[in-house]
Amino acid sequence: MGDRNYVDELTWLFDEDPEIDEIGMVYLEEENEAFVLAEHKLGISMTMIPVIHRQSKQAFFEARERQDVKTILNATRAMLLVCADFYTAWNARNTLITEGHLSHENEIKFMNIVLSLHAKSIDTWAHRRWVIQRFCSHLEGDTLEGFLAQELALCSKLCEQYLRNYFAWSYRYCIASKLSLPSLHAELSASQTWCEQHLSDHSGWNYRHLLLSSLLNRVEDPLRLLEQERNFHSRLVELYPDREALWCYRRGILRAVAQHLSTSSAKETWPEDLSSNLSFHRALPLGVYIQHEVQFAASFQSDYALRYRAFALELIIKHDSQSAPPEVIQKHQEVCRELKSADSIRSSFWDGRNDSVNS
């Protein structure tokens, strides 16, 4: 076993089957067996991972000294298949791409294989972003849209298989930022379905917030889009008021709405009750909208709803603390007292929050 060259064995397997599209770590019955290949799927023996990594790492450093391009490619491939978070290896492949020894297409295909096992590898996603930025600069029109659609499909698959995959979501937004306006609308729609099925995944909701923010800068009627988003979100909150991610996302909606509404009525006294129907238009005072939000959150027995009420009230107080209606300050003090009682571990935090906002 000591005389075996695992880098060469892997190289031979990829030469025999160039269509390998997935890898996995497996337990093999034969003690000395390192790899199994079937239907374009490559299995790597769990017990062989340390020696494969050690051998490929040594081969890589020796090849780099000799500037042996072929061995660098083969050794880094073997190394990254078993240990994807090795930035030095990815950086060496960056150099080979820059020098023209490795094509963008082949590197994208290789990264797809790596991500099939190491879906949360930060170095792999960082390298992919670098490669894609270079590759997309040569694409345009339908060709670019088609490629971006493939990347979004890959992200959807990996985010579904590995929940709370922050790096995949971050990369997904990098791709979404290159979309045309119709495609961006379609991606927001696809995100709605995903968020409905994964209510507690903060990464998914944060991605949706980024999509929404991008669209607000590009559509003719941002308030209409925000109204649709608020209505969609309200339905989910009414069904699942105990999900923290939902209330965090609603803060983002509130901040976005605040950027498009009039703040001229901050000095007005708030009415005791407001109609449940709220019509979005630019003349709608921010204070009135926030009053609606405070009443909406007050209908739920949830600490997250309480925190949202505090956030909403602070938004109007911080805008102009000198002219905030007394009713607003009083409501904020009441909410902070409720939070202090409900969240005894952080009681001093809520005391300080109350003092800092209302001082």
N, C-alpha and C positions, 0 to 999 in steps of 0.2 A: 504493500500500500504506500510505502514511503517513496517508491520510484514513480508513482503515478503523477501525471501532470493534468490537474483538473482544469486549468485554463485551456489546454489543448483539447480536452474532452468536450468542454462546452463549445469551443469553436467548431469542432467537428459536428456537433449536434445542430448548431445553427446553420451550418453549411448544408447539412442533410435536409433540414426542414426550415427554409427561410420564412415560412408562414407561422412560426411560433407566435402566439398572441397572448399567452397567459402563463404565469408561473405560480408555484405553490410549494410550501414546505410539507414534506410527507415523511412518514415512517416506513422504511423499506425492510423487508424480512432479511434479505441478504446483508450481512454485516459490512461487507466491502462495497456494496452497491451505492453509487452516489447520485445517479440520475435515472429518471424514467420519462420517456417521451411517448405520448399517444394523442392522436387527433389534434395536433398543434398545441398541446398543453405539456408544459415541462414541469416535472416534479423534482425537487432537490431534497436529498436526504437530510433530515434534521441533524443527524449525528455528524455529518460531513461539513456542516457550515463553518465551524472554526478553522478547519484545515484549508477549505476552499478560500476563505477570506485571507488567511495568513499567506497562502501561496500566491494568490492573485495580487495581493498588496506588494509582496516582494518583487514579483515579476514587473509590476507597474513602475516601481521606483527604479529598478535596473534599466528598464526600457526607456524611461524618461532621461536617464543619464546618457544613453546611447542615441536618443532621439529616434527611436525605432517606432515609427507611426503605427505599423500593423500590430505590434505587440501591445502598444499603449491602448489601442482600441479593444483588443481581445481581453487584456487584463482588467481594464476598467469595467468592461461589460460583466465579466465574472464577479468582480468585487461588488459592483452596484446591485447585482441581482440578489446578493445575500445580505448586503448592508448598504441601503440606499442613501443614508445620511453621511456621506463622505464627500465633503465639498471639494477637496483637492482633486478627486477623480473627475467630478463634474467640470471643474475648472479646466482640467487637461483636455476634456472633450470640447469645451468652449474654444480653446486654442485651435484644436483640429478643425472645427467648423470655420473659424475665422481664416485659417490658412488654406481652406478649400479641400481638406482631406476627408471631410465628413459632411454629407448633405443634410440640410434641414429636414427633409422628408424621412430619411433613415433614422435620424435622431428622434424625431417625433414618434416614429414607430417603436423605437427602443424604449422610450419613456412610457409609452402605453403598456408595454410588458412589465416594466418596473412598477408602475402604479397599480397593476392588477394585484400585487401583493403588498406593496408599501404605499398605500393610498394616503397616508398621513405624513409622508416624508417631506419635511420642510425644504430640504436641499433640492429634491426632485422638482417640486413645484416652482421653486425659484429659478432653477435651470430652464424649466419649460417656459416660464414667462419670458426669459431672455431670448430663447430660440424663437418663440412665437412672434415677438416684437420684430425680429429681423425678417422672419418668413412673411409676415403679413404686409410688410412694406413693399413686397413684390406682387401683391395680389390686389385686385380691384373688382368692383361690380359683383356679378353673380358668383364668380369664383371665390371672392372673399366671403360673401354671405354664406356660401355652401360650406366653406371651411370652418367658419365661426359656428355654424349650426352643428357640425361634427364635434367641435370642442365643447359646446354646451351640452350635447348629448352625453359625452364622456363624463362631464362634471355631474350631470344628473344621476348617472349610473353609480358613480363613486360616492356621491352624497347620500344615496339611498342605501348602499351597502355598508357604509361607515358613517354613522350619524355623528353630528357635531364635528364635522371635518372642516375646521376653520380655514386651513390652507387651500382646500378645494373651493370653498365659497369665495375666498379672496381672489383666487385665480379666475373663478367664474365671472366675477364682476369686471375683472380686467378684460375679459373677452366681451362682456355685455357692453362695455363702454365704447366698443368699436362698431356696434350694431347701427343699422339704419333706423329711422323713427318707426316704421311699421314693424320691424323685427323686435325693437325694444318694447313696443306695446304687446307683442306676442309673448315675449319673455316674461313680462309682468303678469300676463294671464296665466302662463304656465306656473309661475311662482305662487299664484293664488291657490292653485290646486295642491301644490306641495305643502304650503303652509297650513292649509286646512287639515292635512293628514299628519302633520308633525308640529303640533301646537306649541310644544315646549322647547323646540330647537331654536335657541337664540341666533345661531349663525344664519339659519334660513330667513328669519325675520329681519335681521340686519341687512342681508342681501336685498330683500324686498324694499327696505327703506332706501338703499342706495339706488335701486332701479327707479323708485318713485321720485327721488330727488333729481335724477337725470332727466326724467320725463317732464318734470315741472319746469325745467329750464328750456324745454323745446316745444311745448304745446301752446296753443293760442289761449286756451281757457284753463289755467291751472286750478282755479277754484272748483270747477266742475269735476276735475280728476280727483281732487281732495275730498269732495263730497261723496263721490263713489267709493273712495277708499274708506272713509269714515263709516259709511253705511255697511260695507262688507265687514269691516272690523267689529262694528257694534254687534252684529249678529253673532259673531264668534264669542265675544265677551259675554253676551247674555247666556250663551250655552255653557261656557267654561270660564266662570269668573275667577277661578282659583289658579289660573295659569300665569305665572310671572312674566313670561315672554310676551304675552299679549298686552299687558299693561305697559311694559317697557316700550313696545312698538307704538302704542297709542301716544306716548310722549313725543315720539318723532312726528306723528301726524299733527299733534298740537303745535309743535314748533314750526312746522311747515305752514300751517294755516295762519299762524301769527304773523308770518312774513308777508301775507297777502291781504290782511284785514286792516281796517282803520283802527287807530289807537286814540282817536280824538275824544272818545267818550269815557276815558278812564276816570274822570272826576265825577261822573254821574253815579247816583245811588242805585244799587242793584235792586230790582224788584224781588219780592218774596218768591214769586213763582213765574215760570216762563212756559210757553207752549212747547210741547215735546217736538213739534215740527219746526225745523230750522232751515231756512232758505239761505243758501250760500250766495253772497254777492259782495263786491268790494266795499260797499257802504256799510256792511255789517260790522258793528263795533266789536273789537277784540274782547272787551269786557263782557258783552252779551254772550259771545260764543263760549267764553270760559265759564260763565255762569251755567250754561247748558251742560258743559262737561262736568262741572262740580256736582250738579244735580244727578247726572247720569251715573257717576261713580258712587254717589251716596246711596244708590239703590242696591248696592251689593255689600254683603257682609264679608269683606276680604281685606286683609292687611295691605295687599297690593293695590286695591282700590283706594284705600286711605292714603297711601303714599302718592298715588296719582293725583288725588285731590290736593295734597300739599304742593306738589309740583305745579299744578295748574294755577293755584292761588299765588304762588311765588312768582310765576311768570308775569302776572299783572302788577304785583307789588314792585318787583325789580325794574320793571319798565319805567316807572316813575313813582318812587316811594313817597314823595312829597304830596302827590295828588291821589294816591290810592284811596278809594272809599273806605270809611271806617268799618263797614260791613265786611269788606274783604279781609282786613287785618284781623278782625274778630274771628271770622271763620277759620283763618289760618291758625290762630292761636288754639282754637277748639280742636282742630285736626291734629296739631302737634301734641296736645294733651292726650288725645285718643291713641295716638301712635306710641307715646311714652308708656301708656298703660298696656297696650297690646304687645309692645316690643320692649320688655323690661331690660333685656341685655344691652340695648342701645338707648336707654332712657336719657343718658347724658347727651347723646348725639342729638336727640330731638329737642332737648332743652336748648342746646347751642344753636340749633337750626332756627328755633323760634326767636331767640334773642338776636341772632345775626340778621334775620330778614326784617324783623319789626322794630329794630333799634333806630 
